[in-house]
Amino acid sequence: MRNFGGETSTLRVLRFSEEELLARATLGNMNWPGPRFTLEQIEQIPAIAHYFTRWPGKDDFGLVAEDPDGKAVGVVWLRYFDPTDPGYGFVAESIPELCVWVAEGQRGRGLGTRLIAGILEQARSQALPAISLSVEAGNPARSVYERLGFVPAGPYFDEGTLLLRL
Ligand SMILES: CC(C)(COP(=O)(O)OP(=O)(O)OC[C@H]1O[C@@H](n2cnc3c(N)ncnc32)[C@H](O)[C@@H]1OP(=O)(O)O)[C@@H](O)C(=O)NCCC(=O)NCCS
């Protein structure tokens, strides 16, 4: 049966103990065009490693998509950075950065959209002002973000920095 909308997956809260899942997801995101990095490499690059190490920071949170066997097949998370250690999509200290990843073989069925929509709902319920993210030129993920309302953060930011005001 075709799994439209990734609907056989269940969304649940990302746990404090799931740093390893975030490392795997960050590796998948960094390798979106094909193999570029190993896990060992991204652990050694602070500008990449800070997306998953010491999870969670004070106000960070996320959601996991689990298949019927309880296997994590996708994750979305919000991470706060500060100007001394900014993420690639950093806009402001009060605006967390969104990262999302869906396992190969599960992509293109709506799961990423569901995960992002889920975290936006939570962000709105917590009255967050906005969410930013960074997407590299040529990554088809950009169309998912734009469909959900993300727009370029503005003239002072890199072209790949997108912002959604909530
Ligand atoms: C980007 C990603 C999270 C989207 O999740 P998804 O479940 O595949 O997305 P959805 O099914 O909800 O939406 C489909 C859209 O995703 C885009 N997409 C991005 N990468 C895709 C992939 N590998 N396979 C299928 N669709 C992909 C498609 O272009 C499609 O947009 P379109 O309908 O305008 O063509 C997921 O594809 C992924 O993890 N990709 C690899 C890592 C990555 O690029 N992460 C984002 C870094 S900024």
The ligand as an SDF file (V2000), in Angstrom:
LIG
                    3D

 48 50  0  0  0  0  0  0  0  0999 V2000
   14.0720   17.5760    2.7590 C   0  0  0  0  0  0  0  0  0  0  0  0
   13.2810   16.4770    3.4200 C   0  0  0  0  0  0  0  0  0  0  0  0
   13.3240   16.6140    4.9360 C   0  0  0  0  0  0  0  0  0  0  0  0
   11.8100   16.6330    2.9860 C   0  0  0  0  0  0  0  0  0  0  0  0
   11.0630   15.5810    3.5430 O   0  0  0  0  0  0  0  0  0  0  0  0
   10.1260   14.7060    2.5610 P   0  0  0  0  0  0  0  0  0  0  0  0
    9.3070   13.8110    3.4040 O   0  0  0  0  0  0  0  0  0  0  0  0
   10.9620   14.0850    1.5080 O   0  0  0  0  0  0  0  0  0  0  0  0
    9.2580   15.8950    1.9150 O   0  0  0  0  0  0  0  0  0  0  0  0
    7.7100   15.8890    1.5170 P   0  0  0  0  0  0  0  0  0  0  0  0
    7.3460   14.5660    0.9610 O   0  0  0  0  0  0  0  0  0  0  0  0
    6.9180   16.4150    2.6300 O   0  0  0  0  0  0  0  0  0  0  0  0
    7.7050   16.9860    0.4070 O   0  0  0  0  0  0  0  0  0  0  0  0
    8.1790   16.6650   -0.8860 C   0  0  0  0  0  0  0  0  0  0  0  0
    9.0910   17.7250   -1.3290 C   0  0  0  0  0  0  0  0  0  0  0  0
   10.3770   17.5070   -0.7940 O   0  0  0  0  0  0  0  0  0  0  0  0
   11.3440   17.7430   -1.7760 C   0  0  0  0  0  0  0  0  0  0  0  0
   12.4350   16.8290   -1.5800 N   0  0  0  0  0  0  0  0  0  0  0  0
   13.6490   17.1870   -1.1370 C   0  0  0  0  0  0  0  0  0  0  0  0
   14.4650   16.1610   -1.1260 N   0  0  0  0  0  0  0  0  0  0  0  0
   13.7490   15.1010   -1.5600 C   0  0  0  0  0  0  0  0  0  0  0  0
   14.0540   13.7340   -1.7730 C   0  0  0  0  0  0  0  0  0  0  0  0
   15.2640   13.2570   -1.5410 N   0  0  0  0  0  0  0  0  0  0  0  0
   13.0810   12.9260   -2.2060 N   0  0  0  0  0  0  0  0  0  0  0  0
   11.8520   13.3950   -2.4550 C   0  0  0  0  0  0  0  0  0  0  0  0
   11.4850   14.6890   -2.2740 N   0  0  0  0  0  0  0  0  0  0  0  0
   12.4500   15.5210   -1.8400 C   0  0  0  0  0  0  0  0  0  0  0  0
   10.6770   17.4930   -3.0990 C   0  0  0  0  0  0  0  0  0  0  0  0
   11.2280   18.4000   -4.0170 O   0  0  0  0  0  0  0  0  0  0  0  0
    9.2260   17.7570   -2.8450 C   0  0  0  0  0  0  0  0  0  0  0  0
    8.9290   19.0480   -3.2530 O   0  0  0  0  0  0  0  0  0  0  0  0
    8.0660   19.2550   -4.5830 P   0  0  0  0  0  0  0  0  0  0  0  0
    6.7710   18.5880   -4.2860 O   0  0  0  0  0  0  0  0  0  0  0  0
    7.9770   20.7280   -4.7280 O   0  0  0  0  0  0  0  0  0  0  0  0
    8.8340   18.5830   -5.6490 O   0  0  0  0  0  0  0  0  0  0  0  0
   13.7930   15.0580    3.0190 C   0  0  0  0  0  0  0  0  0  0  0  0
   13.6020   14.8830    1.6340 O   0  0  0  0  0  0  0  0  0  0  0  0
   15.2580   14.8470    3.3430 C   0  0  0  0  0  0  0  0  0  0  0  0
   15.5970   14.4690    4.4570 O   0  0  0  0  0  0  0  0  0  0  0  0
   16.1390   15.0760    2.3570 N   0  0  0  0  0  0  0  0  0  0  0  0
   17.5740   14.8430    2.4800 C   0  0  0  0  0  0  0  0  0  0  0  0
   18.2750   15.7670    3.4710 C   0  0  0  0  0  0  0  0  0  0  0  0
   17.9230   17.2210    3.2660 C   0  0  0  0  0  0  0  0  0  0  0  0
   18.0160   17.7650    2.1850 O   0  0  0  0  0  0  0  0  0  0  0  0
   17.5490   17.8790    4.3720 N   0  0  0  0  0  0  0  0  0  0  0  0
   17.2380   19.2910    4.4070 C   0  0  0  0  0  0  0  0  0  0  0  0
   18.4720   20.1050    4.6290 C   0  0  0  0  0  0  0  0  0  0  0  0
   18.1120   21.8440    4.5800 S   0  0  0  0  0  0  0  0  0  0  0  0
  1  2  1  0
  2  3  1  0
  2  4  1  0
  2 36  1  0
  4  5  1  0
  5  6  1  0
  6  7  2  0
  6  8  1  0
  6  9  1  0
  9 10  1  0
 10 11  2  0
 10 12  1  0
 10 13  1  0
 13 14  1  0
 14 15  1  0
 15 16  1  0
 15 30  1  0
 16 17  1  0
 17 18  1  0
 17 28  1  0
 18 19  1  0
 18 27  1  0
 19 20  2  0
 20 21  1  0
 21 22  1  0
 21 27  2  0
 22 23  1  0
 22 24  2  0
 24 25  1  0
 25 26  2  0
 26 27  1  0
 28 29  1  0
 28 30  1  0
 30 31  1  0
 31 32  1  0
 32 33  2  0
 32 34  1  0
 32 35  1  0
 36 37  1  0
 36 38  1  0
 38 39  2  0
 38 40  1  0
 40 41  1  0
 41 42  1  0
 42 43  1  0
 43 44  2  0
 43 45  1  0
 45 46  1  0
 46 47  1  0
 47 48  1  0
M  END
$$$$
